[in-house]
Every structure is written in C-alpha cells, then in structure tokens.
C-alpha cells in the first residue's frame, strides 16, 4: 500500500529520512534550481571558497611520497605546498623538496610554481592541470558539501537525529512539504538520493521521536550551561545564547503540538530548565552592558 508522505496525511507523525550521496554537482546550477523552487538565499549551499578550492586541487596531487603542506603564512596568502619526501643517498635520512608552491592573490586567483623535477617523465602540464582543477572546485560542490547542507536543511525543517552518530533523521509532519521541496530539487540536479520512510502515528514512533527530542534538548542545555558558567561571553554572545534558547523552546512547543500531552509532560522539566537559562542569559547580558 502506498502511503502519501506529506503534511496532509494525519496518519503520519512525520518521516524518517536518510541519504546516499554520489559525486558532486555544479553548485551555481544547484543553487539556481533551489532558488527557483522557492527557497531563500539563506537556504542555499555555500559555494567553495577560493582557499578551499586551492586546497582541494592540491590535495588531488598528494599521493605516495608527495604530501600537501601549508606554510606559516597560509592564513594570510593561501600558500600551500606539495612536498616530495625522499631519502638521503648517504645516510638515508629524509629529504623534503617543494615540488609545487601555490598562492592565492587578493582577488582569489591562483598561481603555481612547479619544480621541473615534478613528473619529469610525462607530458602532464602540472600547472595547467592544477589551474583547471582549482576552477572546477570553485564552481562545484562535493558530496561532503551536499551532506553538510542536507544536515543544515534538516535542522531548518525541525529534524531531530534518531542516531547519536547522525545520518538518520526524523522530519515532523508539518515540515514534510518543505523537506520534500529540497529533496525533489536535489534529485533533479544531482545523482544524490534522499530516502523518506513514513513514520506512522504509533507508540513506537512516539517513543523514538520523543527520545530523540530529549537527547537533543539535553545536549543543548548542557552546552548552553557550560557557556553561561564560563563567564567569558560578551553582551552580544549572551543575547545570542538567549535567542538560541528561545528558538529551542519554540521547537519544543511544535513537537508538543505534534506528539500531544504525553510529550508535553515528558518535556516539562527540560522546558523549564531552558527557560531559566534564557532568563539567566538575558540577565547576564544586561549586567555586562551596565558594567561597560
């Protein structure tokens, strides 16, 4: 029997989702498709930065006794190196020679200085190849980039993780259409596949989801309390923590509406704790503002 997975099916509490990613995609094309589907710029993939593109292009050439290394000035000028390790002919001690010196200009364009000893027995134009791969990575996103985006978007759709290690998430019923919007666009533009399994309104589904919500809330409160106890946050950071607490309380309220009174009872203590933390963060921010 086919079960419709959408927000109108009240036999569902939501859907269990996971994905299998294959290859990458042209990030600009994918973002245009996501924008055309109705998503805002805040929900698009972050394209590869020139620095990351340079690192990926160089890393592709690192194999065997050739390693990629960053110079001390890498954070300033993007300097990366391919270094070949050999053994000294006399005492067999390691010898390191820079085969490729790669830099980024202030405009984000790369330059490559290639030692003539690098691939001397082939017709491979290392400089041209690295330059081509750099621009490929500037415009393309990898499966890892897409995975990070999916996790971010799942959270935007009120997801909770059903496994401690991640990878399997629950999307509540009222956010299924928004999640499907992202999934359909990804399917149209890439070879990646996101699977959705209906989670029926049952005791088993309730137990799995409420446990996931409790785990997420417990981790949130522990992290927030650690930040507040540190006493090192400024006014802006403290107000940000208060906003995070507010957003989490709103998420808890949505799950309470979805799962009913039994969920509200299970979440009551956590809700009260987060409310106290929100109040403490606001009070601390006011104290810092007054003191300054």
C-alpha positions as a Python dict, from the first residue, in 0.01 Angstrom:
ca = {
    (1, 'X'): (0, 0, 0),
    (2, 'X'): (133, 342, -96),
    (3, 'X'): (135, 593, 190),
    (4, 'X'): (145, 959, 91),
    (5, 'X'): (425, 1143, 268),
    (6, 'X'): (300, 1497, 303),
    (7, 'X'): (169, 1735, 565),
    (8, 'X'): (-195, 1650, 489),
    (9, 'X'): (-166, 1284, 591),
    (10, 'X'): (-269, 1282, 956),
    (11, 'X'): (-193, 911, 985),
    (12, 'X'): (172, 1014, 998),
    (13, 'X'): (368, 1189, 1268),
    (14, 'X'): (636, 1255, 1008),
    (15, 'X'): (902, 1071, 811),
    (16, 'X'): (1238, 909, 873),
    (17, 'X'): (1493, 1035, 624),
    (18, 'X'): (1847, 941, 525),
    (19, 'X'): (2056, 983, 212),
    (20, 'X'): (2307, 822, -19),
    (21, 'X'): (2532, 1071, -194),
    (22, 'X'): (2709, 1011, -524),
    (23, 'X'): (2951, 1257, -681),
    (24, 'X'): (2920, 1632, -669),
    (25, 'X'): (2735, 1898, -863),
    (26, 'X'): (2771, 2239, -1017),
    (27, 'X'): (2700, 2449, -711),
    (28, 'X'): (2578, 2752, -904),
    (29, 'X'): (2328, 2546, -1106),
    (30, 'X'): (2204, 2369, -796),
    (31, 'X'): (2156, 2695, -608),
    (32, 'X'): (1967, 2847, -903),
    (33, 'X'): (1736, 2545, -904),
    (34, 'X'): (1682, 2571, -530),
    (35, 'X'): (1608, 2941, -565),
    (36, 'X'): (1363, 2869, -848),
    (37, 'X'): (1185, 2617, -621),
    (38, 'X'): (1112, 2899, -377),
    (39, 'X'): (1395, 2875, -126),
    (40, 'X'): (1556, 3188, 11),
    (41, 'X'): (1925, 3272, -21),
    (42, 'X'): (1972, 3166, 343),
    (43, 'X'): (1881, 2808, 245),
    (44, 'X'): (2126, 2772, -45),
    (45, 'X'): (2453, 2580, -47),
    (46, 'X'): (2764, 2772, 39),
    (47, 'X'): (2989, 2763, -267),
    (48, 'X'): (3351, 2661, -234),
    (49, 'X'): (3582, 2945, -130),
    (50, 'X'): (3900, 3006, -336),
    (51, 'X'): (4111, 2888, -43),
    (52, 'X'): (3921, 2562, -13),
    (53, 'X'): (3925, 2515, -391),
    (54, 'X'): (4304, 2557, -389),
    (55, 'X'): (4339, 2304, -110),
    (56, 'X'): (4122, 2051, -292),
    (57, 'X'): (4311, 2093, -619),
    (58, 'X'): (4645, 2046, -444),
    (59, 'X'): (4524, 1752, -235),
    (60, 'X'): (4434, 1565, -553),
    (61, 'X'): (4805, 1562, -641),
    (62, 'X'): (4914, 1434, -299),
    (63, 'X'): (4989, 1063, -321),
    (64, 'X'): (5269, 822, -242),
    (65, 'X'): (5567, 1021, -121),
    (66, 'X'): (5414, 1357, -215),
    (67, 'X'): (5235, 1540, 65),
    (68, 'X'): (5042, 1865, 84),
    (69, 'X'): (5160, 2111, 345),
    (70, 'X'): (5054, 2462, 445),
    (71, 'X'): (5312, 2728, 513),
    (72, 'X'): (5304, 2951, 816),
    (73, 'X'): (5168, 3232, 604),
    (74, 'X'): (4886, 3020, 463),
    (75, 'X'): (4619, 3202, 658),
    (76, 'X'): (4739, 3527, 505),
    (77, 'X'): (4816, 3450, 139),
    (78, 'X'): (4683, 3099, 81),
    (79, 'X'): (5028, 2945, 43),
    (80, 'X'): (5013, 2569, 2),
    (81, 'X'): (5289, 2329, -99),
    (82, 'X'): (5330, 1986, -248),
    (83, 'X'): (5636, 1837, -84),
    (84, 'X'): (5817, 1523, -202),
    (85, 'X'): (5991, 1310, 59),
    (86, 'X'): (6300, 1114, -47),
    (87, 'X'): (6592, 956, 133),
    (88, 'X'): (6944, 1098, 151),
    (89, 'X'): (7181, 893, -62),
    (90, 'X'): (7439, 871, 219),
    (91, 'X'): (7263, 820, 548),
    (92, 'X'): (6904, 758, 426),
    (93, 'X'): (6773, 1047, 635),
    (94, 'X'): (6452, 1207, 500),
    (95, 'X'): (6488, 1487, 246),
    (96, 'X'): (6198, 1717, 162),
    (97, 'X'): (6173, 1912, -165),
    (98, 'X'): (5898, 2156, -258),
    (99, 'X'): (5755, 2042, -589),
    (100, 'X'): (5469, 2293, -616),
    (101, 'X'): (5428, 2632, -449),
    (102, 'X'): (5067, 2754, -477),
    (103, 'X'): (4945, 3100, -379),
    (104, 'X'): (4625, 3299, -394),
    (105, 'X'): (4614, 3663, -496),
    (106, 'X'): (4399, 3911, -306),
    (107, 'X'): (4145, 3870, -587),
    (108, 'X'): (4129, 3494, -525),
    (109, 'X'): (4314, 3376, -837),
    (110, 'X'): (4586, 3112, -804),
    (111, 'X'): (4949, 3099, -918),
    (112, 'X'): (5154, 2780, -924),
    (113, 'X'): (5531, 2748, -928),
    (114, 'X'): (5617, 2392, -1034),
    (115, 'X'): (5958, 2234, -992),
    (116, 'X'): (6083, 2084, -1320),
    (117, 'X'): (6156, 1758, -1138),
    (118, 'X'): (5785, 1702, -1071),
    (119, 'X'): (5654, 1438, -1316),
    (120, 'X'): (5956, 1472, -1549),
    (121, 'X'): (5874, 1156, -1745),
    (122, 'X'): (5523, 1256, -1855),
    (123, 'X'): (5364, 1520, -2074),
    (124, 'X'): (5145, 1626, -1784),
    (125, 'X'): (5129, 2005, -1759),
    (126, 'X'): (5105, 2025, -1382),
    (127, 'X'): (5048, 2400, -1369),
    (128, 'X'): (4766, 2393, -1624),
    (129, 'X'): (4609, 2088, -1461),
    (130, 'X'): (4614, 2245, -1115),
    (131, 'X'): (4465, 2566, -1252),
    (132, 'X'): (4183, 2371, -1424),
    (133, 'X'): (4109, 2174, -1109),
    (134, 'X'): (4109, 2490, -900),
    (135, 'X'): (3836, 2649, -1113),
    (136, 'X'): (3645, 2322, -1121),
    (137, 'X'): (3633, 2323, -741),
    (138, 'X'): (3536, 2690, -730),
    (139, 'X'): (3215, 2609, -919),
    (140, 'X'): (3146, 2257, -798),
    (141, 'X'): (3041, 2121, -461),
    (142, 'X'): (3134, 1776, -336),
    (143, 'X'): (2919, 1505, -180),
    (144, 'X'): (3057, 1617, 157),
    (145, 'X'): (2936, 1973, 90),
    (146, 'X'): (2592, 1842, -3),
    (147, 'X'): (2579, 1626, 311),
    (148, 'X'): (2658, 1928, 529),
    (149, 'X'): (2386, 2125, 352),
    (150, 'X'): (2132, 1845, 399),
    (151, 'X'): (2204, 1832, 773),
    (152, 'X'): (2163, 2210, 795),
    (153, 'X'): (1838, 2198, 600),
    (154, 'X'): (1704, 1907, 803),
    (155, 'X'): (1753, 2118, 1114),
    (156, 'X'): (1575, 2407, 942),
    (157, 'X'): (1286, 2163, 895),
    (158, 'X'): (1277, 2086, 1270),
    (159, 'X'): (1452, 1749, 1233),
    (160, 'X'): (1592, 1554, 1524),
    (161, 'X'): (1858, 1286, 1489),
    (162, 'X'): (1747, 929, 1557),
    (163, 'X'): (2107, 808, 1599),
    (164, 'X'): (2384, 951, 1814),
    (165, 'X'): (2619, 940, 1516),
    (166, 'X'): (2367, 1115, 1290),
    (167, 'X'): (2277, 1001, 941),
    (168, 'X'): (1912, 918, 1015),
    (169, 'X'): (1669, 1198, 1098),
    (170, 'X'): (1302, 1245, 1179),
    (171, 'X'): (1113, 1522, 996),
    (172, 'X'): (784, 1622, 1166),
    (173, 'X'): (463, 1612, 962),
    (174, 'X'): (414, 1988, 932),
    (175, 'X'): (762, 2026, 777),
    (176, 'X'): (741, 1736, 530),
    (177, 'X'): (643, 1954, 235),
    (178, 'X'): (936, 2189, 296),
    (179, 'X'): (1177, 1895, 317),
    (180, 'X'): (1031, 1737, 3),
    (181, 'X'): (1083, 2066, -179),
    (182, 'X'): (1457, 2043, -111),
    (183, 'X'): (1473, 1671, -188),
    (184, 'X'): (1298, 1697, -526),
    (185, 'X'): (1533, 1973, -640),
    (186, 'X'): (1838, 1778, -529),
    (187, 'X'): (1716, 1471, -717),
    (188, 'X'): (1662, 1674, -1033),
    (189, 'X'): (2008, 1832, -1028),
    (190, 'X'): (2234, 1556, -891),
    (191, 'X'): (2280, 1181, -862),
    (192, 'X'): (2228, 1202, -484),
    (193, 'X'): (1928, 1027, -337),
    (194, 'X'): (1739, 1117, -21),
    (195, 'X'): (1506, 848, 110),
    (196, 'X'): (1193, 911, 316),
    (197, 'X'): (1018, 638, 516),
    (198, 'X'): (672, 717, 660),
    (199, 'X'): (658, 723, 1040),
    (200, 'X'): (308, 619, 1136),
    (201, 'X'): (126, 761, 1436),
    (202, 'X'): (211, 481, 1678),
    (203, 'X'): (361, 421, 2021),
    (204, 'X'): (687, 304, 1862),
    (205, 'X'): (716, 623, 1658),
    (206, 'X'): (630, 833, 1965),
    (207, 'X'): (898, 663, 2175),
    (208, 'X'): (1168, 701, 1910),
    (209, 'X'): (1090, 1066, 1839),
    (210, 'X'): (1047, 1180, 2199),
    (211, 'X'): (1376, 1013, 2296),
    (212, 'X'): (1549, 1197, 2011),
    (213, 'X'): (1396, 1529, 2118),
    (214, 'X'): (1503, 1470, 2479),
    (215, 'X'): (1858, 1379, 2374),
    (216, 'X'): (1888, 1691, 2158),
    (217, 'X'): (1748, 1915, 2432),
    (218, 'X'): (1975, 1763, 2696),
    (219, 'X'): (2281, 1829, 2479),
    (220, 'X'): (2160, 2183, 2411),
    (221, 'X'): (2111, 2266, 2777),
    (222, 'X'): (2449, 2118, 2874),
    (223, 'X'): (2628, 2323, 2607),
    (224, 'X'): (2437, 2639, 2696),
    (225, 'X'): (2505, 2597, 3068),
    (226, 'X'): (2875, 2550, 3001),
    (227, 'X'): (2879, 2877, 2805),
    (228, 'X'): (2696, 3063, 3082),
    (229, 'X'): (2913, 2918, 3359),
    (230, 'X'): (3231, 3020, 3178),
    (231, 'X'): (3164, 3386, 3249),
    (232, 'X'): (3364, 3495, 2945),
    (233, 'X'): (3086, 3580, 2699),
    (234, 'X'): (3021, 3940, 2598),
    (235, 'X'): (2684, 4109, 2571),
    (236, 'X'): (2626, 4016, 2207),
    (237, 'X'): (2719, 3650, 2265),
    (238, 'X'): (2492, 3630, 2569),
    (239, 'X'): (2199, 3776, 2378),
    (240, 'X'): (2271, 3526, 2101),
    (241, 'X'): (2252, 3242, 2355),
    (242, 'X'): (1919, 3379, 2477),
    (243, 'X'): (1788, 3378, 2119),
    (244, 'X'): (1908, 3021, 2073),
    (245, 'X'): (1719, 2922, 2388),
    (246, 'X'): (1407, 3095, 2257),
    (247, 'X'): (1434, 2912, 1924),
    (248, 'X'): (1476, 2579, 2101),
    (249, 'X'): (1174, 2643, 2320),
    (250, 'X'): (970, 2717, 2008),
    (251, 'X'): (1087, 2389, 1855),
    (252, 'X'): (985, 2202, 2171),
    (253, 'X'): (642, 2364, 2152),
    (254, 'X'): (597, 2243, 1793),
    (255, 'X'): (688, 1888, 1894),
    (256, 'X'): (449, 1906, 2189),
    (257, 'X'): (169, 2001, 1950),
    (258, 'X'): (266, 1715, 1718),
    (259, 'X'): (302, 1446, 1984),
    (260, 'X'): (37, 1558, 2232),
    (261, 'X'): (6, 1590, 2609),
    (262, 'X'): (224, 1289, 2685),
    (263, 'X'): (515, 1463, 2511),
    (264, 'X'): (449, 1789, 2697),
    (265, 'X'): (470, 1600, 3027),
    (266, 'X'): (797, 1428, 2928),
    (267, 'X'): (949, 1759, 2814),
    (268, 'X'): (825, 1978, 3102),
    (269, 'X'): (1144, 1963, 3310),
    (270, 'X'): (1367, 2031, 3011),
    (271, 'X'): (1145, 2320, 2903),
    (272, 'X'): (1166, 2480, 3249),
    (273, 'X'): (1544, 2443, 3253),
    (274, 'X'): (1584, 2611, 2914),
    (275, 'X'): (1352, 2892, 3020),
    (276, 'X'): (1571, 2950, 3326),
    (277, 'X'): (1882, 2953, 3106),
    (278, 'X'): (1721, 3202, 2871),
    (279, 'X'): (1643, 3430, 3164),
    (280, 'X'): (1996, 3394, 3301),
    (281, 'X'): (2150, 3476, 2963),
    (282, 'X'): (1941, 3793, 2930),
    (283, 'X'): (2024, 3898, 3286),
    (284, 'X'): (2396, 3836, 3227),
    (285, 'X'): (2383, 4040, 2905),
    (286, 'X'): (2222, 4331, 3088),
    (287, 'X'): (2487, 4310, 3362),
    (288, 'X'): (2767, 4321, 3106),
    (289, 'X'): (2603, 4616, 2930),
    (290, 'X'): (2572, 4810, 3254),
    (291, 'X'): (2928, 4731, 3358),
    (292, 'X'): (3066, 4859, 3029),
}
